[in-house]
Amino acid sequence: MRTPWRRREPLDRVELAGLLPGPGDPGLPRDRLTALEEHLMNEIQQHQARQQSEWEQTAGPFPPPPPAGERRSPRRLVLVGAAVAVAVLAGAVGVGRLGLGEGQGQEARGGGQTMVPAPVVRVVPGTTQGLGRTVDRISVAAGKERQAEPGPGQFIYIQSQVSWLSTESNLDSGKTRTWVQKLHPREVWMSPDGHRGWLIETGNGNTSKEGMTLDSDQDSYLSAPSYDYLKTLPTDPDALLKKIYEESAGQGNGKDQEAFTVIGDLVREQLMTPELTAALYRAAAKIPGVVLVDEAKDAVGRSGVAIARVDEHSGERTEWIFDGKSFSYLGERTVQIREAEGIEAGTVTARTAITERAVVDEMKAVPGTDKA
């Protein structure tokens, strides 16, 4: 699963710790450590604000989410420990997200987001038995769905509930801890040509309550598509899969995994013609390693079946979840299948649930009211 949106970086505590000064006396008084924490977070927030201001002055509005090769993995690195705090305050090292202390209770705060312990589920084995039959049912259901086609001046609206992973590493103790963002809403508006857009996702700490622009003047392509671009894609599954392989060549963790990821990104947060959606599912079934999972739940707890594939590089299995009766798309989940980087098997590292797809008449309009 791609998120807004980071590439997986292997965690090497020994190498990272070697870049830092020695921890010195670990017995800092609590009031002194608290003061350091508060000062550090103020410095980080002010630095980020300065960077944002400079970016807006030189580059204009926020661009859309970056292309496929740059959006890999929901994992974020959080460094913990007094040594890190002192190093940052001294200007010796800079990192994106820092946490100080082990965290108290069942929630933690970081970068404007609330973190909770990652859920762990039973890993249900995948199988190719029944895969073709299930994909046929999913494709037929997708082909029958009728969605309003957006016209000039209208916007595609996608509402979802999402949660991404963050890994916390304490350089003093050598321990790691896996957190996920607290489940939160995400709303996206996109013009049919892809040049105008808006995102509201306050739960990840990246947007305000008002949100941020996704306006862009760049042309659409497979990994940053628009509704108009998607209408140009072939609806023959073989021709479609060939194009996906060609345009995603050299990206991600192998051609098959990247092709599966590209399709997953399209069906999760886009509006497409029923014919193209059905073709994408049939194309996915032709990718080596794709399996059927009989039991899966989306981010809001809806149960269904899943079309899935394991990323052999990361040990994560991405699952597209469909209602077991209607075979309509519900959401996506990523589950750690084998222990890796301190994350135990069964850990849910990302989860989404699509709760609304619609066409509205104004940017930031809410379906049913068409008022921003």
C-alpha positions in Angstrom: 0.0 0.0 0.0 1.2 3.5 -0.8 0.4 6.3 1.5 0.9 10.0 1.6 3.5 8.7 1.4 6.9 7.3 2.3 9.4 4.7 1.0 10.4 1.9 3.4 13.8 2.6 4.9 15.5 -0.3 6.7 16.2 0.5 10.4 19.9 0.3 11.3 20.2 1.5 14.9 23.9 0.8 15.1 24.7 2.9 12.0 22.4 5.7 13.1 23.7 5.8 16.6 27.2 6.1 15.3 26.3 9.4 13.8 25.3 10.8 17.2 27.4 12.0 20.1 27.8 9.9 23.2 24.8 9.9 25.5 26.8 11.3 28.5 25.1 11.1 31.8 21.8 9.3 31.3 20.5 10.6 34.7 19.0 13.9 33.6 16.5 15.3 36.1 12.9 14.9 34.9 12.2 18.6 34.8 15.3 19.2 32.7 14.4 16.4 30.3 10.8 17.8 30.0 12.2 21.2 29.2 14.5 19.7 26.5 11.5 17.9 25.0 9.4 21.0 24.9 12.2 23.1 23.4 13.0 20.4 20.8 9.4 20.1 19.6 9.2 23.9 19.4 12.4 24.0 17.3 11.1 21.2 15.0 7.7 22.9 14.5 9.3 26.3 13.8 11.8 24.7 11.4 9.0 22.9 9.5 7.0 26.2 9.3 10.0 28.0 7.9 10.6 25.2 5.3 6.9 25.3 4.3 7.0 29.1 3.9 10.1 28.9 1.7 8.5 26.1 -0.4 5.3 28.1 -1.0 7.3 31.2 -2.0 9.5 29.3 -4.5 7.4 26.4 -5.7 3.8 27.6 -5.4 1.0 25.5 -4.0 1.5 21.9 -2.8 2.0 19.4 -5.5 -0.1 16.2 -5.7 1.1 13.1 -4.0 4.5 12.1 -5.6 4.8 9.4 -8.2 4.9 5.7 -7.5 8.6 5.4 -7.0 8.5 7.9 -4.2 5.4 6.9 -2.2 6.4 3.5 -0.9 5.5 2.3 2.6 3.5 3.8 5.4 6.4 3.4 7.9 7.9 6.3 9.7 10.9 6.4 11.9 10.7 7.9 15.4 13.9 8.2 17.4 13.8 8.1 21.1 16.3 9.0 23.8 18.0 11.9 25.6 21.1 11.6 23.4 19.0 12.4 20.3 17.4 15.4 22.0 20.8 16.9 22.9 22.2 16.1 19.4 19.3 17.9 17.6 19.5 20.9 20.0 23.2 21.2 19.3 22.6 21.1 15.6 24.5 17.8 15.2 21.7 15.8 13.5 18.3 16.3 12.0 15.5 13.8 11.6 11.9 14.0 10.5 10.1 12.8 13.6 11.4 12.4 17.1 9.9 11.0 20.3 11.4 11.5 23.7 10.7 8.9 26.4 9.1 5.5 26.3 5.5 6.9 26.0 2.8 6.6 28.6 -0.5 4.7 28.5 -2.1 3.5 25.3 -1.5 6.6 23.2 1.4 8.8 22.2 1.7 12.1 20.5 4.1 12.9 17.6 4.1 15.5 14.9 0.5 16.5 15.5 -0.8 13.0 15.3 -2.1 10.6 17.9 -0.4 7.2 17.9 -1.8 4.0 19.3 -0.4 0.4 19.6 -0.6 -1.4 16.2 -3.3 -4.1 16.1 -2.2 -7.7 15.6 -4.4 -10.2 13.8 -4.3 -13.9 13.0 -2.5 -14.4 9.7 -5.0 -16.2 7.4 -3.1 -18.2 4.8 -3.7 -17.2 1.2 -4.6 -19.7 -1.6 -5.0 -19.8 -5.3 -8.0 -22.1 -5.0 -11.1 -20.2 -5.8 -9.1 -17.1 -6.9 -10.4 -17.0 -10.5 -14.0 -17.6 -9.5 -13.8 -14.8 -6.8 -12.1 -12.3 -9.2 -14.8 -13.0 -11.8 -17.5 -12.2 -9.2 -15.7 -9.0 -8.1 -15.2 -7.9 -11.8 -18.9 -8.6 -12.6 -20.0 -6.5 -9.6 -17.6 -3.7 -10.5 -18.9 -3.7 -14.1 -22.5 -3.3 -12.9 -21.7 -0.3 -10.6 -22.9 3.0 -12.1 -21.3 6.2 -10.9 -22.1 9.7 -12.1 -19.6 10.9 -14.6 -17.9 14.2 -13.5 -18.4 17.1 -15.9 -16.6 20.4 -16.3 -16.4 22.3 -13.1 -17.3 19.3 -10.9 -15.1 17.4 -8.5 -14.6 13.7 -7.6 -14.9 13.3 -3.8 -13.4 10.3 -2.0 -13.9 9.9 1.8 -12.1 7.2 3.8 -10.9 6.2 7.2 -7.2 5.5 7.4 -4.3 4.6 9.6 -0.5 4.3 8.9 2.4 2.8 10.7 5.2 4.5 12.7 8.1 2.6 14.3 9.7 4.1 17.4 13.3 3.3 18.2 14.9 4.0 21.6 18.6 4.5 21.0 19.4 4.4 24.7 17.8 1.0 25.3 18.0 -0.5 21.9 14.2 -1.3 22.0 11.7 -0.7 19.2 8.0 -0.2 19.5 5.4 -0.3 16.8 2.7 2.4 16.7 0.0 3.3 14.2 -1.8 6.5 13.7 -5.2 6.6 15.4 -7.9 5.8 12.8 -8.9 9.2 11.3 -10.8 10.6 8.3 -9.3 11.5 5.0 -11.2 13.6 2.4 -9.9 14.2 -1.2 -11.4 16.4 -3.9 -10.1 16.1 -7.5 -11.0 17.8 -10.8 -11.5 15.4 -13.7 -8.4 16.8 -15.5 -6.3 16.4 -12.3 -5.2 20.1 -12.2 -7.2 21.1 -9.2 -7.6 19.2 -5.9 -7.9 19.5 -2.1 -6.9 17.3 0.8 -8.2 17.3 4.4 -6.5 14.8 6.7 -5.8 16.4 10.1 -5.3 13.0 11.8 -1.8 12.5 10.3 -0.5 15.9 11.4 0.1 17.1 7.8 -2.9 19.3 7.2 -4.8 21.9 9.1 -8.6 21.6 9.6 -9.0 23.7 6.5 -6.8 21.2 4.5 -4.3 21.9 1.8 -4.3 22.3 -2.0 -3.4 19.6 -4.4 -3.4 21.9 -7.4 -0.9 20.9 -10.1 -0.1 21.9 -13.7 1.7 18.7 -14.6 0.2 16.2 -17.0 -1.4 13.0 -15.6 0.2 9.6 -15.9 -0.3 6.1 -14.5 1.1 6.7 -11.0 -0.4 10.2 -10.7 -3.6 9.8 -12.8 -6.7 11.9 -13.3 -10.2 10.7 -14.3 -9.7 12.0 -17.8 -6.4 10.1 -18.1 -7.9 6.8 -16.8 -10.5 6.9 -19.5 -7.7 6.5 -22.1 -6.5 3.2 -20.6 -7.3 0.0 -22.4 -10.1 -2.2 -20.9 -8.7 -5.4 -22.2 -7.0 -7.1 -19.1 -4.0 -8.3 -21.0 -3.3 -5.0 -22.8 -3.9 -3.1 -19.5 -1.5 -5.3 -17.6 1.1 -4.9 -20.3 0.9 -1.1 -20.0 1.1 -1.3 -16.2 4.3 -3.4 -16.4 5.8 -1.1 -19.0 5.1 2.2 -17.2 6.1 0.9 -13.7 9.4 -0.9 -14.9 12.3 -0.4 -12.5 10.1 0.9 -9.6 9.2 -0.6 -6.3 10.2 -4.1 -5.0 10.1 -6.1 -8.2 7.9 -5.8 -11.3 5.1 -8.0 -10.1 4.8 -6.3 -6.7 4.9 -2.9 -8.3 2.2 -3.8 -10.8 0.0 -5.0 -7.9 0.6 -1.8 -6.0 -0.2 0.4 -8.9 -3.6 -1.3 -9.4 -4.3 -1.1 -5.7 -3.6 2.6 -5.7 -6.0 3.1 -8.6 -8.9 1.2 -7.1 -8.5 2.7 -3.6 -8.7 6.5 -4.2 -9.9 7.1 -7.8 -13.2 7.2 -9.7 -13.1 5.1 -12.8 -15.5 3.8 -15.4 -17.0 0.4 -14.5 -15.3 -1.2 -17.5 -11.8 -0.1 -16.4 -12.4 -1.1 -12.8 -13.4 -4.6 -13.8 -10.5 -4.9 -16.2 -8.0 -3.9 -13.4 -9.3 -6.7 -11.2 -9.0 -9.3 -14.0 -5.5 -8.0 -14.8 -4.4 -8.3 -11.1 -5.4 -11.9 -11.1 -2.8 -12.6 -13.8 0.1 -11.3 -11.7 2.2 -14.1 -10.2 1.9 -14.4 -6.5 -1.7 -13.1 -6.2 -3.9 -15.1 -3.8 -7.3 -15.2 -2.2 -7.6 -14.6 1.5 -10.9 -15.9 2.9 -11.1 -13.6 6.0 -10.2 -9.9 6.2 -11.5 -6.7 7.8 -11.2 -3.2 6.6 -10.3 -0.2 8.8 -13.9 0.2 10.2 -14.4 -3.5 10.9 -16.3 -4.6 7.8 -15.6 -8.2 7.1 -15.0 -9.7 3.7 -12.7 -11.6 1.4 -9.4 -10.3 0.0 -7.3 -10.4 -3.1 -3.7 -10.2 -1.8 0.0 -10.4 -2.6 3.0 -10.6 -0.3 5.9 -8.2 -0.9 8.8 -10.6 -0.5 11.2 -7.8 0.2 9.3 -6.4 3.2 7.3 -9.4 4.4 4.1 -7.4 4.2 0.9 -8.7 2.5 -1.4 -6.1 0.9 -5.0 -7.1 0.9 -7.8 -5.6 -1.1 -11.0 -6.3 0.8 -14.4 -6.9 -0.8 -17.8 -7.6 0.7 -18.4 -11.3 0.8 -21.9 -11.1 -0.6 -22.0 -8.1 -2.9 -18.3 -8.2 -3.8 -18.1 -4.4 -3.7 -14.7 -2.9 -2.8 -14.5 -2.0 0.9 -10.9 -1.0 1.6 -7.3 -2.1 1.9 -5.1 -3.6 4.7 -1.4 -4.4 5.0 -0.4 -7.2 7.3 3.1 -8.1 8.3 3.3 -11.8 7.4 6.8 -12.5 8.9 8.7 -10.8 11.6 10.9 -8.0 10.2 12.6 -4.9 11.7 11.2 -5.7 15.1 7.6 -5.9 13.9 5.9 -9.2 14.7 3.9 -11.3 12.3 0.3 -10.4 12.2 0.8 -6.7 12.8 -1.5 -4.5 10.7 0.8 -1.8 9.4 -1.8 0.1 7.3 -5.5 0.0 6.9 -8.1 2.0 5.0 -11.9 1.9 4.5 -13.6 3.8 1.7 -16.8 5.3 3.0 -17.9 7.6 0.1 -17.2 8.0 -3.6 -19.2 10.8 -5.2 -19.3 13.6 -7.7 -19.9 17.1 -6.3 -20.4 20.6 -7.8 -17.8 22.5 -5.8 -14.4 22.1 -4.3 -14.8 21.0 -0.6 -18.5 20.3 -1.1 -20.0 17.5 0.9 -22.1 14.9 -0.9 -25.8 15.5 -0.3 -25.4 19.2 0.3 -23.0 20.4 -2.5 -21.9 23.1 0.0 -18.4 23.6 1.1 
